[in-house]
Amino acid sequence: MPITKAQYTDLKEYWDYQRKIEYNKEALKNMLNKFEGRVYNDFGMVSQDEVFDNLWSKVVSDDFEDPPKGWIPQDKKYRFEWEGEPKEIKKLSSSKGRPVILRAKISDKDI
């Protein structure tokens, strides 16, 4: 059941924080999808759920990233009633800027 407008206005900080946690969980799960079938321990292959639980238990709230604008949670209980279907998280890092070009200066003394 999605979050209604009244629920959100009454407990804005609470719902913002819950959605922030959900965003970070989804981001971690998406990252772990890249390692599916490639994580082993002494007893064989480790499940993604086990790796997620292990890593998530070590994450502190100071490490949380804010969700980008337009992000919609996969879990319906964290969606607002006015939001549509979720989109895939494409990029977690900041946007690309202009490429940096380093040029060496040659002085008369170097020649």
Biotite code that builds the C-alpha atoms (Angstrom):
import biotite.structure as struc

atoms = struc.array([
    struc.Atom([0.000, 0.000, 0.000], chain_id="A", res_id=1, res_name="MET", atom_name="CA", element="C"),
    struc.Atom([1.601, 3.292, -1.081], chain_id="A", res_id=2, res_name="PRO", atom_name="CA", element="C"),
    struc.Atom([2.143, 6.310, 1.140], chain_id="A", res_id=3, res_name="ILE", atom_name="CA", element="C"),
    struc.Atom([-0.740, 8.769, 0.973], chain_id="A", res_id=4, res_name="THR", atom_name="CA", element="C"),
    struc.Atom([-0.368, 12.541, 0.776], chain_id="A", res_id=5, res_name="LYS", atom_name="CA", element="C"),
    struc.Atom([-1.771, 12.914, 4.327], chain_id="A", res_id=6, res_name="ALA", atom_name="CA", element="C"),
    struc.Atom([0.639, 10.309, 5.759], chain_id="A", res_id=7, res_name="GLN", atom_name="CA", element="C"),
    struc.Atom([3.563, 12.002, 4.054], chain_id="A", res_id=8, res_name="TYR", atom_name="CA", element="C"),
    struc.Atom([2.727, 15.508, 5.267], chain_id="A", res_id=9, res_name="THR", atom_name="CA", element="C"),
    struc.Atom([2.223, 14.249, 8.848], chain_id="A", res_id=10, res_name="ASP", atom_name="CA", element="C"),
    struc.Atom([5.528, 12.334, 8.990], chain_id="A", res_id=11, res_name="LEU", atom_name="CA", element="C"),
    struc.Atom([7.666, 13.840, 6.219], chain_id="A", res_id=12, res_name="LYS", atom_name="CA", element="C"),
    struc.Atom([11.059, 13.270, 7.902], chain_id="A", res_id=13, res_name="GLU", atom_name="CA", element="C"),
    struc.Atom([10.175, 9.682, 8.794], chain_id="A", res_id=14, res_name="TYR", atom_name="CA", element="C"),
    struc.Atom([9.103, 8.770, 5.263], chain_id="A", res_id=15, res_name="TRP", atom_name="CA", element="C"),
    struc.Atom([12.068, 10.577, 3.683], chain_id="A", res_id=16, res_name="ASP", atom_name="CA", element="C"),
    struc.Atom([14.437, 8.584, 5.890], chain_id="A", res_id=17, res_name="TYR", atom_name="CA", element="C"),
    struc.Atom([12.653, 5.278, 5.205], chain_id="A", res_id=18, res_name="GLN", atom_name="CA", element="C"),
    struc.Atom([12.890, 5.925, 1.465], chain_id="A", res_id=19, res_name="ARG", atom_name="CA", element="C"),
    struc.Atom([16.579, 6.832, 1.851], chain_id="A", res_id=20, res_name="LYS", atom_name="CA", element="C"),
    struc.Atom([17.210, 3.463, 3.540], chain_id="A", res_id=21, res_name="ILE", atom_name="CA", element="C"),
    struc.Atom([15.258, 1.676, 0.813], chain_id="A", res_id=22, res_name="GLU", atom_name="CA", element="C"),
    struc.Atom([17.248, 3.456, -1.914], chain_id="A", res_id=23, res_name="TYR", atom_name="CA", element="C"),
    struc.Atom([20.537, 2.370, -0.357], chain_id="A", res_id=24, res_name="ASN", atom_name="CA", element="C"),
    struc.Atom([19.325, -1.224, -0.008], chain_id="A", res_id=25, res_name="LYS", atom_name="CA", element="C"),
    struc.Atom([18.301, -1.270, -3.666], chain_id="A", res_id=26, res_name="GLU", atom_name="CA", element="C"),
    struc.Atom([21.624, 0.265, -4.701], chain_id="A", res_id=27, res_name="ALA", atom_name="CA", element="C"),
    struc.Atom([23.549, -2.410, -2.775], chain_id="A", res_id=28, res_name="LEU", atom_name="CA", element="C"),
    struc.Atom([21.425, -5.184, -4.302], chain_id="A", res_id=29, res_name="LYS", atom_name="CA", element="C"),
    struc.Atom([21.996, -3.792, -7.796], chain_id="A", res_id=30, res_name="ASN", atom_name="CA", element="C"),
    struc.Atom([25.743, -3.705, -7.165], chain_id="A", res_id=31, res_name="MET", atom_name="CA", element="C"),
    struc.Atom([25.689, -7.297, -5.906], chain_id="A", res_id=32, res_name="LEU", atom_name="CA", element="C"),
    struc.Atom([23.889, -8.438, -9.068], chain_id="A", res_id=33, res_name="ASN", atom_name="CA", element="C"),
    struc.Atom([27.165, -7.820, -10.922], chain_id="A", res_id=34, res_name="LYS", atom_name="CA", element="C"),
    struc.Atom([28.871, -10.412, -8.688], chain_id="A", res_id=35, res_name="PHE", atom_name="CA", element="C"),
    struc.Atom([26.210, -13.107, -8.969], chain_id="A", res_id=36, res_name="GLU", atom_name="CA", element="C"),
    struc.Atom([27.812, -16.544, -9.070], chain_id="A", res_id=37, res_name="GLY", atom_name="CA", element="C"),
    struc.Atom([31.318, -15.207, -8.445], chain_id="A", res_id=38, res_name="ARG", atom_name="CA", element="C"),
    struc.Atom([31.534, -15.049, -4.636], chain_id="A", res_id=39, res_name="VAL", atom_name="CA", element="C"),
    struc.Atom([32.866, -18.128, -2.855], chain_id="A", res_id=40, res_name="TYR", atom_name="CA", element="C"),
    struc.Atom([33.966, -19.082, 0.622], chain_id="A", res_id=41, res_name="ASN", atom_name="CA", element="C"),
    struc.Atom([35.489, -22.303, 2.017], chain_id="A", res_id=42, res_name="ASP", atom_name="CA", element="C"),
    struc.Atom([32.181, -24.126, 1.585], chain_id="A", res_id=43, res_name="PHE", atom_name="CA", element="C"),
    struc.Atom([31.383, -23.101, -1.982], chain_id="A", res_id=44, res_name="GLY", atom_name="CA", element="C"),
    struc.Atom([29.393, -20.387, -3.665], chain_id="A", res_id=45, res_name="MET", atom_name="CA", element="C"),
    struc.Atom([27.850, -17.758, -1.369], chain_id="A", res_id=46, res_name="VAL", atom_name="CA", element="C"),
    struc.Atom([24.282, -16.626, -2.067], chain_id="A", res_id=47, res_name="SER", atom_name="CA", element="C"),
    struc.Atom([23.587, -13.002, -2.882], chain_id="A", res_id=48, res_name="GLN", atom_name="CA", element="C"),
    struc.Atom([21.226, -12.759, 0.078], chain_id="A", res_id=49, res_name="ASP", atom_name="CA", element="C"),
    struc.Atom([23.983, -13.883, 2.425], chain_id="A", res_id=50, res_name="GLU", atom_name="CA", element="C"),
    struc.Atom([26.442, -11.362, 0.985], chain_id="A", res_id=51, res_name="VAL", atom_name="CA", element="C"),
    struc.Atom([23.799, -8.618, 1.154], chain_id="A", res_id=52, res_name="PHE", atom_name="CA", element="C"),
    struc.Atom([22.987, -9.378, 4.795], chain_id="A", res_id=53, res_name="ASP", atom_name="CA", element="C"),
    struc.Atom([26.684, -9.401, 5.666], chain_id="A", res_id=54, res_name="ASN", atom_name="CA", element="C"),
    struc.Atom([27.405, -6.081, 3.930], chain_id="A", res_id=55, res_name="LEU", atom_name="CA", element="C"),
    struc.Atom([24.192, -4.359, 5.030], chain_id="A", res_id=56, res_name="TRP", atom_name="CA", element="C"),
    struc.Atom([24.944, -5.136, 8.678], chain_id="A", res_id=57, res_name="SER", atom_name="CA", element="C"),
    struc.Atom([28.176, -3.139, 8.326], chain_id="A", res_id=58, res_name="LYS", atom_name="CA", element="C"),
    struc.Atom([26.609, -0.044, 6.729], chain_id="A", res_id=59, res_name="VAL", atom_name="CA", element="C"),
    struc.Atom([26.049, 2.898, 9.059], chain_id="A", res_id=60, res_name="VAL", atom_name="CA", element="C"),
    struc.Atom([23.525, 5.668, 8.471], chain_id="A", res_id=61, res_name="SER", atom_name="CA", element="C"),
    struc.Atom([26.308, 8.199, 7.835], chain_id="A", res_id=62, res_name="ASP", atom_name="CA", element="C"),
    struc.Atom([27.209, 6.200, 4.712], chain_id="A", res_id=63, res_name="ASP", atom_name="CA", element="C"),
    struc.Atom([23.733, 6.519, 3.166], chain_id="A", res_id=64, res_name="PHE", atom_name="CA", element="C"),
    struc.Atom([23.406, 8.379, -0.109], chain_id="A", res_id=65, res_name="GLU", atom_name="CA", element="C"),
    struc.Atom([20.375, 10.494, -0.903], chain_id="A", res_id=66, res_name="ASP", atom_name="CA", element="C"),
    struc.Atom([18.129, 9.077, -3.616], chain_id="A", res_id=67, res_name="PRO", atom_name="CA", element="C"),
    struc.Atom([18.209, 10.979, -6.906], chain_id="A", res_id=68, res_name="PRO", atom_name="CA", element="C"),
    struc.Atom([15.204, 13.009, -8.010], chain_id="A", res_id=69, res_name="LYS", atom_name="CA", element="C"),
    struc.Atom([12.667, 10.862, -9.772], chain_id="A", res_id=70, res_name="GLY", atom_name="CA", element="C"),
    struc.Atom([13.702, 7.646, -8.012], chain_id="A", res_id=71, res_name="TRP", atom_name="CA", element="C"),
    struc.Atom([10.767, 5.335, -7.289], chain_id="A", res_id=72, res_name="ILE", atom_name="CA", element="C"),
    struc.Atom([11.189, 2.435, -4.832], chain_id="A", res_id=73, res_name="PRO", atom_name="CA", element="C"),
    struc.Atom([10.693, -1.161, -5.983], chain_id="A", res_id=74, res_name="GLN", atom_name="CA", element="C"),
    struc.Atom([8.789, -1.915, -2.759], chain_id="A", res_id=75, res_name="ASP", atom_name="CA", element="C"),
    struc.Atom([5.235, -0.557, -3.049], chain_id="A", res_id=76, res_name="LYS", atom_name="CA", element="C"),
    struc.Atom([4.960, 0.299, 0.650], chain_id="A", res_id=77, res_name="LYS", atom_name="CA", element="C"),
    struc.Atom([7.618, 3.017, 0.218], chain_id="A", res_id=78, res_name="TYR", atom_name="CA", element="C"),
    struc.Atom([6.080, 4.553, -2.911], chain_id="A", res_id=79, res_name="ARG", atom_name="CA", element="C"),
    struc.Atom([3.962, 7.665, -2.859], chain_id="A", res_id=80, res_name="PHE", atom_name="CA", element="C"),
    struc.Atom([0.421, 7.229, -4.145], chain_id="A", res_id=81, res_name="GLU", atom_name="CA", element="C"),
    struc.Atom([1.143, 9.707, -6.965], chain_id="A", res_id=82, res_name="TRP", atom_name="CA", element="C"),
    struc.Atom([4.220, 7.838, -8.233], chain_id="A", res_id=83, res_name="GLU", atom_name="CA", element="C"),
    struc.Atom([4.202, 5.421, -11.134], chain_id="A", res_id=84, res_name="GLY", atom_name="CA", element="C"),
    struc.Atom([6.265, 2.296, -11.679], chain_id="A", res_id=85, res_name="GLU", atom_name="CA", element="C"),
    struc.Atom([9.942, 2.260, -10.650], chain_id="A", res_id=86, res_name="PRO", atom_name="CA", element="C"),
    struc.Atom([12.829, 2.693, -13.053], chain_id="A", res_id=87, res_name="LYS", atom_name="CA", element="C"),
    struc.Atom([16.169, 0.943, -12.909], chain_id="A", res_id=88, res_name="GLU", atom_name="CA", element="C"),
    struc.Atom([18.955, 2.669, -10.993], chain_id="A", res_id=89, res_name="ILE", atom_name="CA", element="C"),
    struc.Atom([21.430, 3.382, -13.747], chain_id="A", res_id=90, res_name="LYS", atom_name="CA", element="C"),
    struc.Atom([24.132, 5.315, -12.004], chain_id="A", res_id=91, res_name="LYS", atom_name="CA", element="C"),
    struc.Atom([24.994, 5.861, -8.365], chain_id="A", res_id=92, res_name="LEU", atom_name="CA", element="C"),
    struc.Atom([27.914, 8.233, -8.704], chain_id="A", res_id=93, res_name="SER", atom_name="CA", element="C"),
    struc.Atom([27.790, 11.905, -9.576], chain_id="A", res_id=94, res_name="SER", atom_name="CA", element="C"),
    struc.Atom([27.240, 12.972, -13.154], chain_id="A", res_id=95, res_name="SER", atom_name="CA", element="C"),
    struc.Atom([30.148, 13.235, -15.551], chain_id="A", res_id=96, res_name="LYS", atom_name="CA", element="C"),
    struc.Atom([31.658, 16.610, -16.065], chain_id="A", res_id=97, res_name="GLY", atom_name="CA", element="C"),
    struc.Atom([33.909, 17.969, -18.721], chain_id="A", res_id=98, res_name="ARG", atom_name="CA", element="C"),
    struc.Atom([37.037, 15.878, -19.350], chain_id="A", res_id=99, res_name="PRO", atom_name="CA", element="C"),
    struc.Atom([40.216, 17.239, -17.791], chain_id="A", res_id=100, res_name="VAL", atom_name="CA", element="C"),
    struc.Atom([43.169, 17.755, -20.124], chain_id="A", res_id=101, res_name="ILE", atom_name="CA", element="C"),
    struc.Atom([46.590, 18.140, -18.534], chain_id="A", res_id=102, res_name="LEU", atom_name="CA", element="C"),
    struc.Atom([49.210, 19.985, -20.513], chain_id="A", res_id=103, res_name="ARG", atom_name="CA", element="C"),
    struc.Atom([52.845, 20.371, -19.539], chain_id="A", res_id=104, res_name="ALA", atom_name="CA", element="C"),
    struc.Atom([54.442, 23.780, -19.796], chain_id="A", res_id=105, res_name="LYS", atom_name="CA", element="C"),
    struc.Atom([57.857, 23.920, -21.364], chain_id="A", res_id=106, res_name="ILE", atom_name="CA", element="C"),
    struc.Atom([60.013, 26.792, -20.259], chain_id="A", res_id=107, res_name="SER", atom_name="CA", element="C"),
    struc.Atom([63.169, 28.141, -21.876], chain_id="A", res_id=108, res_name="ASP", atom_name="CA", element="C"),
    struc.Atom([65.213, 26.666, -19.008], chain_id="A", res_id=109, res_name="LYS", atom_name="CA", element="C"),
    struc.Atom([64.099, 23.104, -19.881], chain_id="A", res_id=110, res_name="ASP", atom_name="CA", element="C"),
    struc.Atom([65.450, 23.321, -23.433], chain_id="A", res_id=111, res_name="ILE", atom_name="CA", element="C"),
])
